[in-house]
Amino acid sequence: MTGYRGRRFLFGTGVLAGLLAEQLVLFAVPLLIYQETGKVSTLGTSFALEWLPALMAYPFAGLLADRDGGTRLFSRANTARSVVLVCTLVLCVAMPSWTVGLLMANGALLATVMPAVRMSVEKVVPQLAQGDDLPRTQALFQNMELLATALGPGLAVVAATALGKLWLLALAAALFATGAACWLGLPRLKPAASGGTDVRAIFGDLGLGFRLLVTNRPVVLLAGLNFIINLAFATMLSANAAVVTGELDAPESGFALLNTLVGIAGMANLALTPRLVRRFGLSPLGAAGYATQCVALLVLGFASSFAVYAAAFVVGMVGVAYFNVYNRTERVKIIPGEHLGKVMGPFFLLGLSSYPIGGLLTGTLGPVIGPQRLVAALAVLLAAVGVIAVPLTIRSFRRALAEKERAEATASTAATAAEAAAAADPAAAAPVASAAPAAPVASAAPVTEAAPAASVPADDGPPGGATVSEAPTASGAPTAPEAVAESRDPQEPGESRHSHDSHDSPDRKENSRDRAPRQHAPVPTGGTTGGGEDLP
């Protein structure tokens, strides 16, 4: 399978197998811990401990994805997850009294490896899809996650009935290994040039990623939205098993049914989302997804029956899916392709740092005021933040994209003029060609300080650092040098290709409409991982 369809099949099958394995673990581990201890506080503490090492790993995972290209890193990370699960299962069978501690350690180890998987996918998706295909591919990946939640819990219930919940870890290990094997069949994508393997070079690349993030205003605003969304959902998810089987007195199959319903909704979204993007555009879809999450979390906080709770849970996760289509598509357009990995590592670190905070809130305030009331309070906070932050983020992205298009147009005009001059006067071709592109570069904003040259993964923190210019405007839009760099190698896999998006793209249409009277840009009325960003 070397053709485009074959590569997409291997890509999709590998991702789906890994997501199914995650669903099995998410079903088995919280129930096992809650049954062993009977305490909501233990669930919250376990959730927080799992996410702390993951946060530390994200920036480094971005560098690894940049230097590897993504495909090989995905296979190695999933192989490591399979080995961790097998070791945990063997130890739990040998020493049953250690089960809770072993499961907590297992969660921490799996979470440490998980960033490498996420960053590999973030790196590879933009390299498989260009132009109009990018939003559709992002929507496809987002809804594959929901599809896994439909199949995973049902598989978990059947397997748990036949084997027992502990042995679900063995099935999950097999699925992780399957995912790793699928991506071995993918061609290794071109990695970015390495900035070196010594400690100074690595931390130099990390520093470059953080600098590129903080100078890119739209992406910083988006990371802030991801933080607040993930805080609310982390609190809800960390207490989910206790609320469903404890406060609402639903059976374990009800806990699995929640995710199954979410997956069914995801399959419907698979066909619906591209149509919604074409009809309404990305920004309204993202704003509607944010508002949907706020309403659903508020209902979850006051639900007194499992039926109401389940309906609100499904609606909330559908809102997450809609917001993440906007979330994932827009940031890829703004972040320079060669620095995607470097920037996405710190981006995930910021957006997901609320996960352990959510777990700690569940462990401390959950037993005092109740986990549902805590979720309701966070839903109100989410809505209050979104009323201001969502319109601000959308306008900031529109300004940045408009600036990028103007810079690309300037670079294209300069290149055309140089070619025309070369054709008219072949003797002067060399000097004219070298001088023509200099105008947009010279007029650009001050150049951001960069580390030694290195490659960068899509949406991940890139390891090296070609010089990047950031316009000193509120939008943080990339300036002409980036556009020039893109235009020099428009079809290179792994490099930024956003300048080649089709003019029929819904996003391009939206941007062109906003370019003149920006004050007329649609402003969402609602409020928005793993997640916001991107709920893993």
N, C-alpha and C positions, 0 to 999 in steps of 0.2 A: 504494500500500500504506500506508494510513493507520491501519488497524485494528491491534488488539493482535497478531494473528498476523503481519501484515505487518511491524510494527516488530520483532518477534522474529526474523523471517526475515532482515531487513536487518542487524540486530545480529549474529546468528550467522554470516551469510555474511561480513560484514566482518571479524569476529574470526578466523574460520577462514582466510580468505585471508591475513591478516597472519601467522598462526601457520605456515601452510605456507611462506610466504616465509622466515620465520626458520629453519625446518627445512632449507631449501635452503642457506642461508648457513652454518648449523652443520655441514652435511655437507661443503660445498666448502672453506671457509676453513681448518679445521684440517688437512685432508689436503693442501691446496696448500702450507701452511707446512711441514708435516712432510716432504713430498717435496722441497721446496727445501733444507731445512737438515738433516734427519735427526736432530734433537736434541729430546729431551723438554724440556730447559730452555727452549728457544725457545717451545715451546707454552705452558709455564707462565707465562713472562714476557708473552707475548701476551695470555693470559687475564687476567692482573693489570692490564695496561695498559687493556684494554677496560673493566674494571669501575670503575676509579677515577673517570673522569668521570661514569659513571652514578650513583655514590653521591652526588656533589656535586649532581647534577641533581634527585634525588628530592624534597627538600623544596620546591624551586621548582615542580616538576611538580605537587605537591599543591595549591599556591596557584593555579596556572593552571587546574587542573581545577575547583576551587571557583568561580573567577570566570567560567569559560567554561560550566560545566554538563556538560562531558565530550564531547559529540558532535562539535562543531566541532574541538576540540583533537585528537581521535583522527584525524580526516581530515587535518588539517595535519601532524601528526607522521608519519603514514604516507606522505604525499606527500614530506616531507623525506627519509625513508629511501629512497624510490624514487630521488630525485635523487642521493643520496650513492652508491648502487650504480651508477647509470649513469656518474657521473664516475669512479669507481674502475675500472670496466671499461674505459673509454676510455683511461685513463692506463696501465693494465696492458698493454693491447694496444700502445700507442704506445711504452712503455718497459719491456720484459720484465725487465730487470735490477733494476728497482725493485719487483718484485712483492711480496716479503715485507714491505717497509716500507709499501707502499701498502695491503696487506691489514690490517696492524696499525692503520694510521690509519683505514681503513674501519671496522674493528671498534670503535674508540674513538668514532667519530662516530655509528655506529648505536646504540651503548650509551648515548650521551648523549641521544639522542632517545627511546630505549625507555621511560624512566620516564614520559614524557607519555602514551604509549600505555597502559601498565599502570594509571596513575592514572585515566585516562579510563574504562577498563573497570570499575575498582573503584568509580568514582563512579556509573556508569550502572546496574550490576547491581541494587543495592538500590532503585533507582527504578523498575525494571521488575517487581520481585517484592516481594510483601508477605506477611506471615504465614507460613503453611505453605509457600508457594511459594519462600520465600527459600532454605532449605537445598537444595531441589531445583534451583533455578536456579544456586546456587553449585556444586553437584555437576555440573550440565550444563556450566557453563563449564570446570570442572576437567577433565572428561572430553573436552571439545572439544579441549583442549590435547593430550591423549593421542591423540585421533583424528587430529590433525594430524601427530603423530609416526608414525602408521601410514601415512598417505598421502604425507607429505613425502619420506621416504627412498626409497620406491619410485619416486616421481616424479624424485628426484634421480639415482638410478642410471640410469634410462632416458634422462633428458636428458643426463647426463654422457657416456653411451655414444654418443649421437647428436651432441652438440655439443661436448663437452669440459667439464671441471669449471669452468673460468673463465667460460664462458658461462652457467653456472647463475646468475650474478649478474644477468644480463639478465632471466631468467625470474622471479627473486625480485623485481626491481624492478617488473615487470608485476603481480605479485600484491599487492605493497604498494599500488600505485596502485588496484587493484581494491577492496581493503579500504577505502581512503579514499573511493572513489566510493560504496560501499554506505552508509556512515554519513552521507553528504550527504543521503540520503533520510529520515533520522530527524529527528523534530522536535527543535529545540534545547531541551534541558531547562533548567528555571529555574536560573540561576546564583545563588550567594549574593551578598549585597550586598558590593560592593567596599570594602575598607578604605583605598583610595587607591592611586595608582600611584607615588608618590615613594618614594625609597629607605628613608626612615624607616618609612613605613607597611608596606612589604614585609617589612622585617626585624622589625617589630613583630608581624606576622602569623606569621612564622617562630618568633619567640620564644614566642608564645602556643601554637603547636602543640607545641613542645618541653615547655612547662610542663604542658599538658594530658596529654601522654604520661607524663611522669615521676610525675605525681600519680595516675595510673590503674594501680594495682598489677597487676591481671590482665593488662592489655595489655603492661606492661613484662615480666612473666614470659613471656608468649607471644613477645615479640620476642627474648628471650634464647634460648628454644628454637629459634626460627628461625635465630638466629645459629649455634648449634652444628650444627644440621642442615645448613645451607648450607655451613659450613666443610668438613664431610665430603664432601658431594656436589660442591662446587666442586673439591676436590682430585681426586676421581675423574673428573669430567667433563673437567677440563683435560688429563688424561693419557690419556683414553679412546682417542683415535686412535692414539697410540703403543703402548698396551698391546694393542689388538686387532690392528693390522696389524704390530706389531713383536714384542713378547714372545710373543704367542699365535699369531703367524704366520697370521692369518686374512686373506682377501682384502678388498678395499675394499667389496665387496658385503656382507660380514659386518658391517662397521661400520654400513652402512645397515640391515641386518637387525635389529640391536639395537633401534633406534627403531621399526621397523615392528612388532616383537613387542610393544613397549610400547603402541603405538597400538591393536593388536588387543585387548590386555588392557583398554585404556581403553574400547573399545566395549562389552565385556562389563560393565564397571563402570557404564556409562551406565544400564543397567537394574537392576543389582544394588545400587548405592549407596543409592538412596531406600528400598529394602526394608530394608537393613541399618540405616539411620537410624531407621526406624519400629520395627524389632524391638529394637534394642539401645540406641538413643539416640546423640547426637553424641559424648559424652565417651568411652564405651568404644570407639567407632569411631576417634576420634583417638588414643587410647592404643594400640590395636592397630596403627594405621598407624605410629606411632613405633617400636614394638617390631619390626615387620616391617622397617623401614629398618635398624635395628641389625644384625639377623641377616643381611640381604642384603649389607650392606657388609662384614661379616666374611667371608662366603663369597667375595665379590669379591676380597678381599685375599689369599686363598689359592688361588684357582682356577688350575688348571694346564692347563685345556683351554677352548677357546672355547665349547663347549656348556654347561659349568658356569657360565662367566662370563656368558653370555647369559641363562641362566635366572635367576641371581642379580640381574642388572641389571633384568630385567623385574619381578621380585618387589619389588625396592627401589623402583622408580618407582610401582608400585601402592601401596606403603606411603605414598609421598609424596602420592598422590592422596587416600587416606583421611584422612591427617592434615590436608591442606589444606581438606577439607570442614569439619572442626571449626575449623580455624584461621580461615578466612574468615567462617564464619557467626557464631561467638561474638564476635569482635571488633566486628562491625557492631552487635551488640545493646548493647554496652557503651559505645561511643564515641558521644557526642551527634551526631545526624545533621547539624546545622548546622556542626559542627567536624570532620567526618570527613576531609576533605582535609587540613586543617592537621595532624591527628594522624598520618595515614597516611604523609605524607612522611617525618617523622622515624622512624616505625615501620619503613618500608622501608630507610631509611638504616642503622638499627641492625641489622636482620635480614640485610641483604645486604652489610654491610661485611666479612663473612668471605669474600666471593668473591675479591677481590684477594689476601687473605691465603692462601686456598687455592691460588691460582695461584702465588704466591711460594713456598709450601711445595713445590709440585710442581717448580718451577724450581730450588730449592736442595737440598732433601732427596731429591727423587725420584731424581736420578742417583746418590746415595750409597747409600741403602737400598733403592731400587726403588720405583716408584709404587704397586705393589700392597701392599707391606708398609706403606707410609705410610697407605694407605686402611684397612688392618686396624687399625692403631694408633688411628686416629680413630674407627673403629667402636666400639672398647672405651671410648674417652672419651665417645662419644655415649651409650652404654648407662649408664655410671656417672652421668652428669649426669641422664639421664632418670629413673632410679630415684627420685631426689629431686624433680626439677623438674616432671615431668609430673603426679604427684598433687597437688603444691602448686598448680600452675596451674589444674587442674580445680576444686579446692576454692575457689580464689580467685574464679573466674568464677561458680561457683554462689552464693557469698555475695553477690557484686555484683549478680547478676540477681535474687536474692531481695530485696535492699534496693531495687532499682529497682521491682519489682512492688509492694512495700509503699508506696513513695512515690507510685506511680501510683494505687493504691487510695485513698490519703489524698486526693490531688487530686481524684479522681472523686467521693468522698464529699462533699468540700467544695463542688464544683460542683453536685451534686444538692441539697445543703442550700440553696445560694444560690438555685437555681431554685424550690425549694419555698417559700422565704421570699418570693421575688418574686411568686409566684402568689397567696400568701395575703395579701400586703400590697403591692399595686402601687405605692403611694406611696413605700414604702421600698425599692423594687427596686434603684435605683441604688446607694445606700450599702451595702446588704446584699451585692449582687453584687460590689462592689469589695472589700468587707472579707473575705468568706468565704475566697477562695483565699489570703489573706495568712497564715493559720495555718501551712500546710506550708512556705511560703517562709520565714517567720520562724524556724521551728524547724530549718531546714536548717543544714548545716555552713557554715563561713566561705566566702565567695565567692572563687573563684579570680580573680586579677587578669586582666583581659582587655584586649586591644588594641581600637582603634576597631572598630565593628561592621562585619562583613563576612561573605560567604557561605562555606559550607563544603561540600566535595564528599564523596560517600560514600567512606569509607575513604581519603580523601586529605586532605592538609592544607588546611583551610579558610582562606580569606584573611580574615578579619575577625574580629571577636570579640565576639559576644554573650556576656554574662557567664555563666560556667558554674560551678556549685557542685559540689565534690567532697567527699563525706563523708570525714572524717579517719579512716577506718577502714582496717584492713589490706587490705580488699578493693578499695579505691579506687572503690567503687560510686557512680554518679551519685545525687544527692539530689533532693529534691522539686522544686526550681526547674526542673530539666530536664524532669521529668515534666509540670509545669504548662505549660511552653513547648510540649511536644509536644501536650498535650491541647487547646491553643487552636487548633491548625491541623492536625488529624489526617490530612487527606488532601492536604496540600500536597506536590506532587512535589518530591523533593530534600530534604525535611525528615525528621527521624527519625520512623519509623512503627512502632517496635517495640512500642509499647503496644497496638497493634491486632492483634497476632498472634492467630490463632485459638487457642482453648483446647484444640483437638485437636492442636496442634503437638506433635511428639515432644519438642522442646526444652522446651515449657511444661510437659509432663507430667513431664519429668525434673526441672525446677526445682521443681515443686510437691511432688514426692516428697522432695526434699532440704531443703525449707524447715523441716520440724520437726526430726527427729533428724539433724542434719548429719553426725554422726560416722559414719552409715551410708552416706555417699556412696560409690559404687563407686570403688575406687582401683586404677588399672591396675598390672599386674604387670610390664609391659614397660618398655622405655625409651622418641623421638617417634616458599619457598621456598621462590621464586622465586619449588625450592625450598622442608623447612620453608617459609619464605615465599619462598615461592612461587617455586619453581624456575622461572625464566623459560625 
